[in-house]
């Protein structure tokens, strides 16, 4: 019985301490990146890509 108590008491204390731990801080909200700068017609024709 003493072996069982020696095993359960530390486990119960650890569970209580873990339950009282503070929650992790919230993740920061980063603003969305700015929109891409519109390329001119010459750049679009030379690169062959449409942005």
mmCIF entry with sequence, helices, sheets and N, C-alpha, C, O atoms, coordinates in Angstrom:
data_MODEL
# 
_entry.id   MODEL 
# 
_entity.id                         1 
_entity.type                       polymer 
_entity.pdbx_number_of_molecules   1 
# 
_entity_poly.entity_id                      1 
_entity_poly.type                           'polypeptide(L)' 
_entity_poly.nstd_linkage                   no 
_entity_poly.nstd_monomer                   no 
_entity_poly.pdbx_seq_one_letter_code       
;(UNK)(UNK)(UNK)(UNK)(UNK)(UNK)(UNK)(UNK)(UNK)(UNK)(UNK)(UNK)(UNK)(UNK)(UNK)(UNK)
(UNK)(UNK)(UNK)(UNK)(UNK)(UNK)(UNK)(UNK)(UNK)(UNK)(UNK)(UNK)(UNK)(UNK)(UNK)(UNK)
(UNK)(UNK)(UNK)(UNK)(UNK)(UNK)(UNK)(UNK)(UNK)(UNK)(UNK)(UNK)(UNK)(UNK)(UNK)(UNK)
(UNK)(UNK)(UNK)
;
_entity_poly.pdbx_seq_one_letter_code_can   XXXXXXXXXXXXXXXXXXXXXXXXXXXXXXXXXXXXXXXXXXXXXXXXXXX 
_entity_poly.pdbx_strand_id                 A 
# 
loop_
_entity_poly_seq.entity_id 
_entity_poly_seq.num 
_entity_poly_seq.mon_id 
_entity_poly_seq.hetero 
1 1  UNK n 
1 2  UNK n 
1 3  UNK n 
1 4  UNK n 
1 5  UNK n 
1 6  UNK n 
1 7  UNK n 
1 8  UNK n 
1 9  UNK n 
1 10 UNK n 
1 11 UNK n 
1 12 UNK n 
1 13 UNK n 
1 14 UNK n 
1 15 UNK n 
1 16 UNK n 
1 17 UNK n 
1 18 UNK n 
1 19 UNK n 
1 20 UNK n 
1 21 UNK n 
1 22 UNK n 
1 23 UNK n 
1 24 UNK n 
1 25 UNK n 
1 26 UNK n 
1 27 UNK n 
1 28 UNK n 
1 29 UNK n 
1 30 UNK n 
1 31 UNK n 
1 32 UNK n 
1 33 UNK n 
1 34 UNK n 
1 35 UNK n 
1 36 UNK n 
1 37 UNK n 
1 38 UNK n 
1 39 UNK n 
1 40 UNK n 
1 41 UNK n 
1 42 UNK n 
1 43 UNK n 
1 44 UNK n 
1 45 UNK n 
1 46 UNK n 
1 47 UNK n 
1 48 UNK n 
1 49 UNK n 
1 50 UNK n 
1 51 UNK n 
# 
_struct_asym.id          A 
_struct_asym.entity_id   1 
# 
loop_
_struct_conf.conf_type_id 
_struct_conf.id 
_struct_conf.pdbx_PDB_helix_id 
_struct_conf.beg_label_comp_id 
_struct_conf.beg_label_asym_id 
_struct_conf.beg_label_seq_id 
_struct_conf.pdbx_beg_PDB_ins_code 
_struct_conf.end_label_comp_id 
_struct_conf.end_label_asym_id 
_struct_conf.end_label_seq_id 
_struct_conf.pdbx_end_PDB_ins_code 
_struct_conf.beg_auth_comp_id 
_struct_conf.beg_auth_asym_id 
_struct_conf.beg_auth_seq_id 
_struct_conf.end_auth_comp_id 
_struct_conf.end_auth_asym_id 
_struct_conf.end_auth_seq_id 
_struct_conf.pdbx_PDB_helix_class 
_struct_conf.details 
_struct_conf.pdbx_PDB_helix_length 
HELX_P HELX_P1 AA1 UNK A 2  ? UNK A 19 ? UNK A 2  UNK A 19 1 ? 18 
HELX_P HELX_P2 AA2 UNK A 41 ? UNK A 47 ? UNK A 41 UNK A 47 1 ? 7  
# 
_struct_conf_type.id          HELX_P 
_struct_conf_type.criteria    ? 
_struct_conf_type.reference   ? 
# 
loop_
_atom_site.group_PDB 
_atom_site.id 
_atom_site.type_symbol 
_atom_site.label_atom_id 
_atom_site.label_alt_id 
_atom_site.label_comp_id 
_atom_site.label_asym_id 
_atom_site.label_entity_id 
_atom_site.label_seq_id 
_atom_site.pdbx_PDB_ins_code 
_atom_site.Cartn_x 
_atom_site.Cartn_y 
_atom_site.Cartn_z 
_atom_site.occupancy 
_atom_site.B_iso_or_equiv 
_atom_site.pdbx_formal_charge 
_atom_site.auth_seq_id 
_atom_site.auth_comp_id 
_atom_site.auth_asym_id 
_atom_site.auth_atom_id 
_atom_site.pdbx_PDB_model_num 
ATOM 1   N N  . UNK A 1 1  ? 0.822  -1.189 0.000   1.00 0.00 ? 1  UNK A N  1 
ATOM 2   C CA . UNK A 1 1  ? 0.000  0.000  0.000   1.00 0.00 ? 1  UNK A CA 1 
ATOM 3   C C  . UNK A 1 1  ? 0.870  1.258  0.000   1.00 0.00 ? 1  UNK A C  1 
ATOM 4   O O  . UNK A 1 1  ? 0.548  2.245  -0.661  1.00 0.00 ? 1  UNK A O  1 
ATOM 5   N N  . UNK A 1 2  ? 1.981  1.211  0.753   1.00 0.00 ? 2  UNK A N  1 
ATOM 6   C CA . UNK A 1 2  ? 2.875  2.372  0.793   1.00 0.00 ? 2  UNK A CA 1 
ATOM 7   C C  . UNK A 1 2  ? 3.518  2.607  -0.571  1.00 0.00 ? 2  UNK A C  1 
ATOM 8   O O  . UNK A 1 2  ? 3.713  3.752  -0.977  1.00 0.00 ? 2  UNK A O  1 
ATOM 9   N N  . UNK A 1 3  ? 3.846  1.534  -1.275  1.00 0.00 ? 3  UNK A N  1 
ATOM 10  C CA . UNK A 1 3  ? 4.431  1.688  -2.616  1.00 0.00 ? 3  UNK A CA 1 
ATOM 11  C C  . UNK A 1 3  ? 3.444  2.375  -3.546  1.00 0.00 ? 3  UNK A C  1 
ATOM 12  O O  . UNK A 1 3  ? 3.819  3.235  -4.342  1.00 0.00 ? 3  UNK A O  1 
ATOM 13  N N  . UNK A 1 4  ? 2.188  1.989  -3.439  1.00 0.00 ? 4  UNK A N  1 
ATOM 14  C CA . UNK A 1 4  ? 1.154  2.600  -4.265  1.00 0.00 ? 4  UNK A CA 1 
ATOM 15  C C  . UNK A 1 4  ? 0.989  4.075  -3.927  1.00 0.00 ? 4  UNK A C  1 
ATOM 16  O O  . UNK A 1 4  ? 0.845  4.903  -4.827  1.00 0.00 ? 4  UNK A O  1 
ATOM 17  N N  . UNK A 1 5  ? 1.008  4.411  -2.649  1.00 0.00 ? 5  UNK A N  1 
ATOM 18  C CA . UNK A 1 5  ? 0.878  5.805  -2.229  1.00 0.00 ? 5  UNK A CA 1 
ATOM 19  C C  . UNK A 1 5  ? 2.091  6.622  -2.666  1.00 0.00 ? 5  UNK A C  1 
ATOM 20  O O  . UNK A 1 5  ? 1.945  7.775  -3.071  1.00 0.00 ? 5  UNK A O  1 
ATOM 21  N N  . UNK A 1 6  ? 3.274  6.043  -2.589  1.00 0.00 ? 6  UNK A N  1 
ATOM 22  C CA . UNK A 1 6  ? 4.482  6.752  -3.007  1.00 0.00 ? 6  UNK A CA 1 
ATOM 23  C C  . UNK A 1 6  ? 4.482  6.989  -4.518  1.00 0.00 ? 6  UNK A C  1 
ATOM 24  O O  . UNK A 1 6  ? 5.121  7.923  -5.004  1.00 0.00 ? 6  UNK A O  1 
ATOM 25  N N  . UNK A 1 7  ? 3.788  6.169  -5.234  1.00 0.00 ? 7  UNK A N  1 
ATOM 26  C CA . UNK A 1 7  ? 3.708  6.344  -6.676  1.00 0.00 ? 7  UNK A CA 1 
ATOM 27  C C  . UNK A 1 7  ? 2.603  7.328  -7.055  1.00 0.00 ? 7  UNK A C  1 
ATOM 28  O O  . UNK A 1 7  ? 2.793  8.162  -7.940  1.00 0.00 ? 7  UNK A O  1 
ATOM 29  N N  . UNK A 1 8  ? 1.468  7.236  -6.401  1.00 0.00 ? 8  UNK A N  1 
ATOM 30  C CA . UNK A 1 8  ? 0.328  8.061  -6.777  1.00 0.00 ? 8  UNK A CA 1 
ATOM 31  C C  . UNK A 1 8  ? 0.433  9.508  -6.292  1.00 0.00 ? 8  UNK A C  1 
ATOM 32  O O  . UNK A 1 8  ? -0.020 10.417 -6.987  1.00 0.00 ? 8  UNK A O  1 
ATOM 33  N N  . UNK A 1 9  ? 1.012  9.737  -5.129  1.00 0.00 ? 9  UNK A N  1 
ATOM 34  C CA . UNK A 1 9  ? 1.086  11.104 -4.589  1.00 0.00 ? 9  UNK A CA 1 
ATOM 35  C C  . UNK A 1 9  ? 1.917  12.009 -5.493  1.00 0.00 ? 9  UNK A C  1 
ATOM 36  O O  . UNK A 1 9  ? 1.447  13.101 -5.813  1.00 0.00 ? 9  UNK A O  1 
ATOM 37  N N  . UNK A 1 10 ? 3.106  11.636 -5.922  1.00 0.00 ? 10 UNK A N  1 
ATOM 38  C CA . UNK A 1 10 ? 3.856  12.530 -6.826  1.00 0.00 ? 10 UNK A CA 1 
ATOM 39  C C  . UNK A 1 10 ? 3.146  12.732 -8.170  1.00 0.00 ? 10 UNK A C  1 
ATOM 40  O O  . UNK A 1 10 ? 3.197  13.817 -8.750  1.00 0.00 ? 10 UNK A O  1 
ATOM 41  N N  . UNK A 1 11 ? 2.488  11.683 -8.655  1.00 0.00 ? 11 UNK A N  1 
ATOM 42  C CA . UNK A 1 11 ? 1.770  11.817 -9.917  1.00 0.00 ? 11 UNK A CA 1 
ATOM 43  C C  . UNK A 1 11 ? 0.597  12.784 -9.765  1.00 0.00 ? 11 UNK A C  1 
ATOM 44  O O  . UNK A 1 11 ? 0.323  13.571 -10.671 1.00 0.00 ? 11 UNK A O  1 
ATOM 45  N N  . UNK A 1 12 ? -0.094 12.732 -8.634  1.00 0.00 ? 12 UNK A N  1 
ATOM 46  C CA . UNK A 1 12 ? -1.215 13.644 -8.396  1.00 0.00 ? 12 UNK A CA 1 
ATOM 47  C C  . UNK A 1 12 ? -0.725 15.080 -8.261  1.00 0.00 ? 12 UNK A C  1 
ATOM 48  O O  . UNK A 1 12 ? -1.359 16.004 -8.770  1.00 0.00 ? 12 UNK A O  1 
ATOM 49  N N  . UNK A 1 13 ? 0.391  15.271 -7.582  1.00 0.00 ? 13 UNK A N  1 
ATOM 50  C CA . UNK A 1 13 ? 0.953  16.620 -7.434  1.00 0.00 ? 13 UNK A CA 1 
ATOM 51  C C  . UNK A 1 13 ? 1.373  17.163 -8.802  1.00 0.00 ? 13 UNK A C  1 
ATOM 52  O O  . UNK A 1 13 ? 1.128  18.330 -9.107  1.00 0.00 ? 13 UNK A O  1 
ATOM 53  N N  . UNK A 1 14 ? 1.994  16.337 -9.611  1.00 0.00 ? 14 UNK A N  1 
ATOM 54  C CA . UNK A 1 14 ? 2.419  16.772 -10.948 1.00 0.00 ? 14 UNK A CA 1 
ATOM 55  C C  . UNK A 1 14 ? 1.212  17.128 -11.809 1.00 0.00 ? 14 UNK A C  1 
ATOM 56  O O  . UNK A 1 14 ? 1.255  18.101 -12.562 1.00 0.00 ? 14 UNK A O  1 
ATOM 57  N N  . UNK A 1 15 ? 0.144  16.357 -11.705 1.00 0.00 ? 15 UNK A N  1 
ATOM 58  C CA . UNK A 1 15 ? -1.058 16.644 -12.481 1.00 0.00 ? 15 UNK A CA 1 
ATOM 59  C C  . UNK A 1 15 ? -1.704 17.954 -12.029 1.00 0.00 ? 15 UNK A C  1 
ATOM 60  O O  . UNK A 1 15 ? -2.199 18.716 -12.860 1.00 0.00 ? 15 UNK A O  1 
ATOM 61  N N  . UNK A 1 16 ? -1.706 18.219 -10.743 1.00 0.00 ? 16 UNK A N  1 
ATOM 62  C CA . UNK A 1 16 ? -2.270 19.473 -10.236 1.00 0.00 ? 16 UNK A CA 1 
ATOM 63  C C  . UNK A 1 16 ? -1.447 20.678 -10.687 1.00 0.00 ? 16 UNK A C  1 
ATOM 64  O O  . UNK A 1 16 ? -2.001 21.706 -11.074 1.00 0.00 ? 16 UNK A O  1 
ATOM 65  N N  . UNK A 1 17 ? -0.143 20.546 -10.635 1.00 0.00 ? 17 UNK A N  1 
ATOM 66  C CA . UNK A 1 17 ? 0.719  21.648 -11.066 1.00 0.00 ? 17 UNK A CA 1 
ATOM 67  C C  . UNK A 1 17 ? 0.561  21.891 -12.555 1.00 0.00 ? 17 UNK A C  1 
ATOM 68  O O  . UNK A 1 17 ? 0.521  23.042 -12.990 1.00 0.00 ? 17 UNK A O  1 
ATOM 69  N N  . UNK A 1 18 ? 0.469  20.834 -13.342 1.00 0.00 ? 18 UNK A N  1 
ATOM 70  C CA . UNK A 1 18 ? 0.304  20.990 -14.787 1.00 0.00 ? 18 UNK A CA 1 
ATOM 71  C C  . UNK A 1 18 ? -1.056 21.594 -15.110 1.00 0.00 ? 18 UNK A C  1 
ATOM 72  O O  . UNK A 1 18 ? -1.175 22.352 -16.072 1.00 0.00 ? 18 UNK A O  1 
ATOM 73  N N  . UNK A 1 19 ? -2.071 21.280 -14.336 1.00 0.00 ? 19 UNK A N  1 
ATOM 74  C CA . UNK A 1 19 ? -3.395 21.830 -14.569 1.00 0.00 ? 19 UNK A CA 1 
ATOM 75  C C  . UNK A 1 19 ? -3.487 23.300 -14.232 1.00 0.00 ? 19 UNK A C  1 
ATOM 76  O O  . UNK A 1 19 ? -4.327 24.007 -14.789 1.00 0.00 ? 19 UNK A O  1 
ATOM 77  N N  . UNK A 1 20 ? -2.643 23.778 -13.333 1.00 0.00 ? 20 UNK A N  1 
ATOM 78  C CA . UNK A 1 20 ? -2.657 25.188 -12.935 1.00 0.00 ? 20 UNK A CA 1 
ATOM 79  C C  . UNK A 1 20 ? -1.705 26.033 -13.760 1.00 0.00 ? 20 UNK A C  1 
ATOM 80  O O  . UNK A 1 20 ? -1.607 27.238 -13.530 1.00 0.00 ? 20 UNK A O  1 
ATOM 81  N N  . UNK A 1 21 ? -1.007 25.446 -14.705 1.00 0.00 ? 21 UNK A N  1 
ATOM 82  C CA . UNK A 1 21 ? -0.052 26.199 -15.513 1.00 0.00 ? 21 UNK A CA 1 
ATOM 83  C C  . UNK A 1 21 ? -0.785 27.226 -16.367 1.00 0.00 ? 21 UNK A C  1 
ATOM 84  O O  . UNK A 1 21 ? -1.921 27.004 -16.786 1.00 0.00 ? 21 UNK A O  1 
ATOM 85  N N  . UNK A 1 22 ? -0.133 28.333 -16.617 1.00 0.00 ? 22 UNK A N  1 
ATOM 86  C CA . UNK A 1 22 ? -0.758 29.383 -17.416 1.00 0.00 ? 22 UNK A CA 1 
ATOM 87  C C  . UNK A 1 22 ? -0.804 28.955 -18.881 1.00 0.00 ? 22 UNK A C  1 
ATOM 88  O O  . UNK A 1 22 ? 0.077  28.230 -19.342 1.00 0.00 ? 22 UNK A O  1 
ATOM 89  N N  . UNK A 1 23 ? -1.813 29.395 -19.605 1.00 0.00 ? 23 UNK A N  1 
ATOM 90  C CA . UNK A 1 23 ? -1.913 29.025 -21.013 1.00 0.00 ? 23 UNK A CA 1 
ATOM 91  C C  . UNK A 1 23 ? -0.824 29.717 -21.831 1.00 0.00 ? 23 UNK A C  1 
ATOM 92  O O  . UNK A 1 23 ? -0.312 30.752 -21.407 1.00 0.00 ? 23 UNK A O  1 
ATOM 93  N N  . UNK A 1 24 ? -0.463 29.176 -22.981 1.00 0.00 ? 24 UNK A N  1 
ATOM 94  C CA . UNK A 1 24 ? 0.576  29.813 -23.798 1.00 0.00 ? 24 UNK A CA 1 
ATOM 95  C C  . UNK A 1 24 ? 0.082  31.157 -24.321 1.00 0.00 ? 24 UNK A C  1 
ATOM 96  O O  . UNK A 1 24 ? -1.122 31.343 -24.495 1.00 0.00 ? 24 UNK A O  1 
ATOM 97  N N  . UNK A 1 25 ? 0.985  32.091 -24.574 1.00 0.00 ? 25 UNK A N  1 
ATOM 98  C CA . UNK A 1 25 ? 0.565  33.405 -25.068 1.00 0.00 ? 25 UNK A CA 1 
ATOM 99  C C  . UNK A 1 25 ? -0.053 33.280 -26.463 1.00 0.00 ? 25 UNK A C  1 
ATOM 100 O O  . UNK A 1 25 ? 0.332  32.393 -27.225 1.00 0.00 ? 25 UNK A O  1 
ATOM 101 N N  . UNK A 1 26 ? -0.991 34.143 -26.802 1.00 0.00 ? 26 UNK A N  1 
ATOM 102 C CA . UNK A 1 26 ? -1.620 34.058 -28.126 1.00 0.00 ? 26 UNK A CA 1 
ATOM 103 C C  . UNK A 1 26 ? -0.628 34.421 -29.226 1.00 0.00 ? 26 UNK A C  1 
ATOM 104 O O  . UNK A 1 26 ? 0.297  35.205 -29.014 1.00 0.00 ? 26 UNK A O  1 
ATOM 105 N N  . UNK A 1 27 ? -0.835 33.847 -30.384 1.00 0.00 ? 27 UNK A N  1 
ATOM 106 C CA . UNK A 1 27 ? 0.024  34.130 -31.521 1.00 0.00 ? 27 UNK A CA 1 
ATOM 107 C C  . UNK A 1 27 ? -0.261 35.543 -32.031 1.00 0.00 ? 27 UNK A C  1 
ATOM 108 O O  . UNK A 1 27 ? -1.421 35.951 -32.083 1.00 0.00 ? 27 UNK A O  1 
ATOM 109 N N  . UNK A 1 28 ? 0.773  36.293 -32.409 1.00 0.00 ? 28 UNK A N  1 
ATOM 110 C CA . UNK A 1 28 ? 0.542  37.656 -32.903 1.00 0.00 ? 28 UNK A CA 1 
ATOM 111 C C  . UNK A 1 28 ? -0.137 37.627 -34.267 1.00 0.00 ? 28 UNK A C  1 
ATOM 112 O O  . UNK A 1 28 ? 0.135  36.755 -35.092 1.00 0.00 ? 28 UNK A O  1 
ATOM 113 N N  . UNK A 1 29 ? -1.018 38.585 -34.490 1.00 0.00 ? 29 UNK A N  1 
ATOM 114 C CA . UNK A 1 29 ? -1.681 38.707 -35.787 1.00 0.00 ? 29 UNK A CA 1 
ATOM 115 C C  . UNK A 1 29 ? -0.850 39.643 -36.657 1.00 0.00 ? 29 UNK A C  1 
ATOM 116 O O  . UNK A 1 29 ? -0.773 40.847 -36.409 1.00 0.00 ? 29 UNK A O  1 
ATOM 117 N N  . UNK A 1 30 ? -0.239 39.070 -37.667 1.00 0.00 ? 30 UNK A N  1 
ATOM 118 C CA . UNK A 1 30 ? 0.551  39.879 -38.580 1.00 0.00 ? 30 UNK A CA 1 
ATOM 119 C C  . UNK A 1 30 ? -0.371 40.435 -39.661 1.00 0.00 ? 30 UNK A C  1 
ATOM 120 O O  . UNK A 1 30 ? -1.269 39.733 -40.125 1.00 0.00 ? 30 UNK A O  1 
ATOM 121 N N  . UNK A 1 31 ? -0.164 41.672 -40.063 1.00 0.00 ? 31 UNK A N  1 
ATOM 122 C CA . UNK A 1 31 ? -1.009 42.223 -41.130 1.00 0.00 ? 31 UNK A CA 1 
ATOM 123 C C  . UNK A 1 31 ? -0.706 41.516 -42.449 1.00 0.00 ? 31 UNK A C  1 
ATOM 124 O O  . UNK A 1 31 ? 0.399  41.008 -42.636 1.00 0.00 ? 31 UNK A O  1 
ATOM 125 N N  . UNK A 1 32 ? -1.662 41.479 -43.352 1.00 0.00 ? 32 UNK A N  1 
ATOM 126 C CA . UNK A 1 32 ? -1.397 40.823 -44.642 1.00 0.00 ? 32 UNK A CA 1 
ATOM 127 C C  . UNK A 1 32 ? -0.353 41.608 -45.434 1.00 0.00 ? 32 UNK A C  1 
ATOM 128 O O  . UNK A 1 32 ? -0.227 42.821 -45.265 1.00 0.00 ? 32 UNK A O  1 
ATOM 129 N N  . UNK A 1 33 ? 0.385  40.928 -46.287 1.00 0.00 ? 33 UNK A N  1 
ATOM 130 C CA . UNK A 1 33 ? 1.409  41.626 -47.057 1.00 0.00 ? 33 UNK A CA 1 
ATOM 131 C C  . UNK A 1 33 ? 0.754  42.628 -48.023 1.00 0.00 ? 33 UNK A C  1 
ATOM 132 O O  . UNK A 1 33 ? -0.391 42.435 -48.433 1.00 0.00 ? 33 UNK A O  1 
ATOM 133 N N  . UNK A 1 34 ? 1.468  43.678 -48.379 1.00 0.00 ? 34 UNK A N  1 
ATOM 134 C CA . UNK A 1 34 ? 0.888  44.649 -49.299 1.00 0.00 ? 34 UNK A CA 1 
ATOM 135 C C  . UNK A 1 34 ? 0.678  44.020 -50.674 1.00 0.00 ? 34 UNK A C  1 
ATOM 136 O O  . UNK A 1 34 ? 1.381  43.074 -51.030 1.00 0.00 ? 34 UNK A O  1 
ATOM 137 N N  . UNK A 1 35 ? -0.263 44.523 -51.440 1.00 0.00 ? 35 UNK A N  1 
ATOM 138 C CA . UNK A 1 35 ? -0.500 43.954 -52.779 1.00 0.00 ? 35 UNK A CA 1 
ATOM 139 C C  . UNK A 1 35 ? 0.701  44.203 -53.693 1.00 0.00 ? 35 UNK A C  1 
ATOM 140 O O  . UNK A 1 35 ? 1.460  45.155 -53.513 1.00 0.00 ? 35 UNK A O  1 
ATOM 141 N N  . UNK A 1 36 ? 0.843  43.323 -54.670 1.00 0.00 ? 36 UNK A N  1 
ATOM 142 C CA . UNK A 1 36 ? 1.953  43.467 -55.603 1.00 0.00 ? 36 UNK A CA 1 
ATOM 143 C C  . UNK A 1 36 ? 1.783  44.715 -56.446 1.00 0.00 ? 36 UNK A C  1 
ATOM 144 O O  . UNK A 1 36 ? 0.670  45.137 -56.761 1.00 0.00 ? 36 UNK A O  1 
ATOM 145 N N  . UNK A 1 37 ? 2.915  45.286 -56.798 1.00 0.00 ? 37 UNK A N  1 
ATOM 146 C CA . UNK A 1 37 ? 2.894  46.462 -57.652 1.00 0.00 ? 37 UNK A CA 1 
ATOM 147 C C  . UNK A 1 37 ? 2.559  46.010 -59.074 1.00 0.00 ? 37 UNK A C  1 
ATOM 148 O O  . UNK A 1 37 ? 3.142  45.050 -59.580 1.00 0.00 ? 37 UNK A O  1 
ATOM 149 N N  . UNK A 1 38 ? 1.635  46.691 -59.702 1.00 0.00 ? 38 UNK A N  1 
ATOM 150 C CA . UNK A 1 38 ? 1.219  46.334 -61.058 1.00 0.00 ? 38 UNK A CA 1 
ATOM 151 C C  . UNK A 1 38 ? 2.367  46.613 -62.027 1.00 0.00 ? 38 UNK A C  1 
ATOM 152 O O  . UNK A 1 38 ? 2.947  47.698 -62.017 1.00 0.00 ? 38 UNK A O  1 
ATOM 153 N N  . UNK A 1 39 ? 2.688  45.634 -62.855 1.00 0.00 ? 39 UNK A N  1 
ATOM 154 C CA . UNK A 1 39 ? 3.755  45.819 -63.836 1.00 0.00 ? 39 UNK A CA 1 
ATOM 155 C C  . UNK A 1 39 ? 3.190  46.492 -65.075 1.00 0.00 ? 39 UNK A C  1 
ATOM 156 O O  . UNK A 1 39 ? 1.994  46.418 -65.360 1.00 0.00 ? 39 UNK A O  1 
ATOM 157 N N  . UNK A 1 40 ? 4.078  47.145 -65.797 1.00 0.00 ? 40 UNK A N  1 
ATOM 158 C CA . UNK A 1 40 ? 3.624  47.829 -67.010 1.00 0.00 ? 40 UNK A CA 1 
ATOM 159 C C  . UNK A 1 40 ? 3.535  46.858 -68.181 1.00 0.00 ? 40 UNK A C  1 
ATOM 160 O O  . UNK A 1 40 ? 3.974  45.712 -68.078 1.00 0.00 ? 40 UNK A O  1 
ATOM 161 N N  . UNK A 1 41 ? 2.972  47.311 -69.280 1.00 0.00 ? 41 UNK A N  1 
ATOM 162 C CA . UNK A 1 41 ? 2.722  46.448 -70.437 1.00 0.00 ? 41 UNK A CA 1 
ATOM 163 C C  . UNK A 1 41 ? 4.020  45.930 -71.046 1.00 0.00 ? 41 UNK A C  1 
ATOM 164 O O  . UNK A 1 41 ? 4.077  44.781 -71.484 1.00 0.00 ? 41 UNK A O  1 
ATOM 165 N N  . UNK A 1 42 ? 5.053  46.751 -71.080 1.00 0.00 ? 42 UNK A N  1 
ATOM 166 C CA . UNK A 1 42 ? 6.328  46.327 -71.676 1.00 0.00 ? 42 UNK A CA 1 
ATOM 167 C C  . UNK A 1 42 ? 6.911  45.158 -70.899 1.00 0.00 ? 42 UNK A C  1 
ATOM 168 O O  . UNK A 1 42 ? 7.380  44.188 -71.495 1.00 0.00 ? 42 UNK A O  1 
ATOM 169 N N  . UNK A 1 43 ? 6.886  45.242 -69.571 1.00 0.00 ? 43 UNK A N  1 
ATOM 170 C CA . UNK A 1 43 ? 7.425  44.162 -68.744 1.00 0.00 ? 43 UNK A CA 1 
ATOM 171 C C  . UNK A 1 43 ? 6.625  42.886 -68.951 1.00 0.00 ? 43 UNK A C  1 
ATOM 172 O O  . UNK A 1 43 ? 7.204  41.802 -69.024 1.00 0.00 ? 43 UNK A O  1 
ATOM 173 N N  . UNK A 1 44 ? 5.318  42.994 -69.045 1.00 0.00 ? 44 UNK A N  1 
ATOM 174 C CA . UNK A 1 44 ? 4.487  41.807 -69.260 1.00 0.00 ? 44 UNK A CA 1 
ATOM 175 C C  . UNK A 1 44 ? 4.778  41.179 -70.619 1.00 0.00 ? 44 UNK A C  1 
ATOM 176 O O  . UNK A 1 44 ? 4.836  39.954 -70.730 1.00 0.00 ? 44 UNK A O  1 
ATOM 177 N N  . UNK A 1 45 ? 4.960  41.996 -71.650 1.00 0.00 ? 45 UNK A N  1 
ATOM 178 C CA . UNK A 1 45 ? 5.261  41.461 -72.979 1.00 0.00 ? 45 UNK A CA 1 
ATOM 179 C C  . UNK A 1 45 ? 6.628  40.816 -73.023 1.00 0.00 ? 45 UNK A C  1 
ATOM 180 O O  . UNK A 1 45 ? 6.793  39.766 -73.643 1.00 0.00 ? 45 UNK A O  1 
ATOM 181 N N  . UNK A 1 46 ? 7.616  41.421 -72.379 1.00 0.00 ? 46 UNK A N  1 
ATOM 182 C CA . UNK A 1 46 ? 8.989  40.872 -72.419 1.00 0.00 ? 46 UNK A CA 1 
ATOM 183 C C  . UNK A 1 46 ? 9.115  39.598 -71.614 1.00 0.00 ? 46 UNK A C  1 
ATOM 184 O O  . UNK A 1 46 ? 9.847  38.689 -72.005 1.00 0.00 ? 46 UNK A O  1 
ATOM 185 N N  . UNK A 1 47 ? 8.415  39.516 -70.498 1.00 0.00 ? 47 UNK A N  1 
ATOM 186 C CA . UNK A 1 47 ? 8.573  38.341 -69.647 1.00 0.00 ? 47 UNK A CA 1 
ATOM 187 C C  . UNK A 1 47 ? 7.660  37.200 -70.074 1.00 0.00 ? 47 UNK A C  1 
ATOM 188 O O  . UNK A 1 47 ? 7.943  36.037 -69.786 1.00 0.00 ? 47 UNK A O  1 
ATOM 189 N N  . UNK A 1 48 ? 6.577  37.521 -70.755 1.00 0.00 ? 48 UNK A N  1 
ATOM 190 C CA . UNK A 1 48 ? 5.648  36.487 -71.176 1.00 0.00 ? 48 UNK A CA 1 
ATOM 191 C C  . UNK A 1 48 ? 4.712  36.045 -70.067 1.00 0.00 ? 48 UNK A C  1 
ATOM 192 O O  . UNK A 1 48 ? 3.920  35.123 -70.260 1.00 0.00 ? 48 UNK A O  1 
ATOM 193 N N  . UNK A 1 49 ? 4.789  36.679 -68.921 1.00 0.00 ? 49 UNK A N  1 
ATOM 194 C CA . UNK A 1 49 ? 3.920  36.330 -67.799 1.00 0.00 ? 49 UNK A CA 1 
ATOM 195 C C  . UNK A 1 49 ? 2.929  37.442 -67.575 1.00 0.00 ? 49 UNK A C  1 
ATOM 196 O O  . UNK A 1 49 ? 3.223  38.618 -67.787 1.00 0.00 ? 49 UNK A O  1 
ATOM 197 N N  . UNK A 1 50 ? 1.751  37.052 -67.143 1.00 0.00 ? 50 UNK A N  1 
ATOM 198 C CA . UNK A 1 50 ? 0.742  38.047 -66.801 1.00 0.00 ? 50 UNK A CA 1 
ATOM 199 C C  . UNK A 1 50 ? 0.584  38.028 -65.293 1.00 0.00 ? 50 UNK A C  1 
ATOM 200 O O  . UNK A 1 50 ? 0.262  36.982 -64.730 1.00 0.00 ? 50 UNK A O  1 
ATOM 201 N N  . UNK A 1 51 ? 0.793  39.121 -64.636 1.00 0.00 ? 51 UNK A N  1 
ATOM 202 C CA . UNK A 1 51 ? 0.783  39.213 -63.189 1.00 0.00 ? 51 UNK A CA 1 
ATOM 203 C C  . UNK A 1 51 ? -0.573 39.612 -62.683 1.00 0.00 ? 51 UNK A C  1 
ATOM 204 O O  . UNK A 1 51 ? -0.769 39.740 -61.474 1.00 0.00 ? 51 UNK A O  1 
# 
